[in-house]
Amino acid sequence: MSRLRTTLARRHAARTHLREERAIARALASAPTLESAHEIAVLAARR
């Protein structure tokens, strides 16, 4: 049962990470200015 929980936790973490990456990509694509895009990129790099 422990291996199953570990596998499910890893899959959940991977999906969460991909969701965050897609959100950052959308934010960068829709940034109104180059400066705000740069700020988003800097915040993403600090994660």
LOTI-9779 format. One record per atom (N, C-alpha, C): y, z, x; atom name. Coordinates in steps of 0.1 Angstrom, whole numbers. Each point is the difference from the previous one (the first is absolute). Layout:
# LOTI-9779
[rec [Y; Z; X]; CA]
...
# end
This chain:
# LOTI-9779
[rec [-12; 0; 8]; N]
[rec [12; 0; -8]; CA]
[rec [13; 0; 9]; C]
[rec [-1; 6; 11]; N]
[rec [11; 1; 9]; CA]
[rec [4; -14; 5]; C]
[rec [-10; -8; 4]; N]
[rec [3; -13; 4]; CA]
[rec [7; -9; -10]; C]
[rec [-5; 2; -13]; N]
[rec [6; -7; -11]; CA]
[rec [15; 4; -1]; C]
[rec [3; 13; 0]; N]
[rec [14; 4; -1]; CA]
[rec [8; -5; 11]; C]
[rec [-6; 0; 12]; N]
[rec [8; -5; 12]; CA]
[rec [3; -15; -2]; C]
[rec [-10; -7; -4]; N]
[rec [2; -15; -2]; CA]
[rec [11; -2; -11]; C]
[rec [-1; 7; -11]; N]
[rec [10; -2; -11]; CA]
[rec [14; 4; 5]; C]
[rec [1; 11; 8]; N]
[rec [13; 4; 5]; CA]
[rec [5; -10; 10]; C]
[rec [-8; -6; 8]; N]
[rec [5; -11; 9]; CA]
[rec [5; -12; -7]; C]
[rec [-8; -4; -11]; N]
[rec [4; -12; -8]; CA]
[rec [13; 3; -7]; C]
[rec [2; 12; -5]; N]
[rec [12; 4; -6]; CA]
[rec [12; 0; 9]; C]
[rec [-2; 5; 12]; N]
[rec [10; 0; 11]; CA]
[rec [4; -14; 4]; C]
[rec [-10; -9; 1]; N]
[rec [3; -14; 4]; CA]
[rec [8; -7; -11]; C]
[rec [-4; 2; -13]; N]
[rec [7; -6; -11]; CA]
[rec [15; 5; -1]; C]
[rec [1; 13; 3]; N]
[rec [14; 6; 0]; CA]
[rec [8; -6; 11]; C]
[rec [-6; -2; 11]; N]
[rec [8; -6; 12]; CA]
[rec [4; -14; -3]; C]
[rec [-9; -8; -6]; N]
[rec [3; -14; -3]; CA]
[rec [11; -1; -11]; C]
[rec [-1; 9; -10]; N]
[rec [10; 1; -10]; CA]
[rec [14; 3; 6]; C]
[rec [1; 9; 9]; N]
[rec [12; 3; 7]; CA]
[rec [5; -11; 8]; C]
[rec [-9; -7; 7]; N]
[rec [4; -12; 8]; CA]
[rec [6; -11; -8]; C]
[rec [-6; -2; -12]; N]
[rec [5; -11; -9]; CA]
[rec [14; 4; -6]; C]
[rec [1; 13; -2]; N]
[rec [13; 5; -5]; CA]
[rec [11; -2; 10]; C]
[rec [-3; 3; 13]; N]
[rec [10; -2; 11]; CA]
[rec [3; -15; 1]; C]
[rec [-10; -9; -1]; N]
[rec [2; -14; 1]; CA]
[rec [9; -5; -11]; C]
[rec [-2; 5; -12]; N]
[rec [8; -4; -11]; CA]
[rec [15; 5; 2]; C]
[rec [1; 12; 5]; N]
[rec [13; 6; 2]; CA]
[rec [8; -9; 11]; C]
[rec [-7; -3; 10]; N]
[rec [6; -9; 11]; CA]
[rec [4; -13; -6]; C]
[rec [-9; -6; -8]; N]
[rec [3; -14; -6]; CA]
[rec [12; 1; -9]; C]
[rec [2; 11; -7]; N]
[rec [11; 0; -10]; CA]
[rec [12; 8; 5]; C]
[rec [0; 3; 13]; N]
[rec [12; 7; 5]; CA]
[rec [13; -9; -1]; C]
[rec [10; 6; -6]; N]
[rec [12; -8; -2]; CA]
[rec [8; -4; 13]; C]
[rec [-2; 7; 10]; N]
[rec [7; -3; 13]; CA]
[rec [-9; 1; 11]; C]
[rec [3; -6; 11]; N]
[rec [-8; 1; 12]; CA]
[rec [0; 14; 6]; C]
[rec [11; 7; -2]; N]
[rec [1; 14; 5]; CA]
[rec [-9; 9; -8]; C]
[rec [-1; -2; -13]; N]
[rec [-9; 8; -8]; CA]
[rec [-15; -3; 3]; C]
[rec [-2; -13; 3]; N]
[rec [-14; -4; 4]; CA]
[rec [-4; 7; 13]; C]
[rec [10; 1; 9]; N]
[rec [-3; 6; 13]; CA]
[rec [-2; 15; -2]; C]
[rec [7; 7; -9]; N]
[rec [-2; 14; -3]; CA]
[rec [-14; 2; -6]; C]
[rec [-4; -8; -9]; N]
[rec [-13; 1; -6]; CA]
[rec [-11; -1; 11]; C]
[rec [2; -10; 9]; N]
[rec [-10; -2; 10]; CA]
[rec [0; 12; 10]; C]
[rec [11; 6; 3]; N]
[rec [0; 12; 8]; CA]
[rec [-7; 12; -7]; C]
[rec [3; 2; -13]; N]
[rec [-7; 10; -7]; CA]
[rec [-15; -2; 0]; C]
[rec [-4; -12; -2]; N]
[rec [-14; -4; 0]; CA]
[rec [-7; 3; 13]; C]
[rec [7; -3; 11]; N]
[rec [-5; 2; 13]; CA]
[rec [-2; 15; 3]; C]
[rec [8; 9; -6]; N]
[rec [-1; 14; 3]; CA]
[rec [-12; 6; -7]; C]
[rec [-7; -6; -9]; N]
[rec [-11; 6; -8]; CA]
[rec [-12; 2; 10]; C]
# end
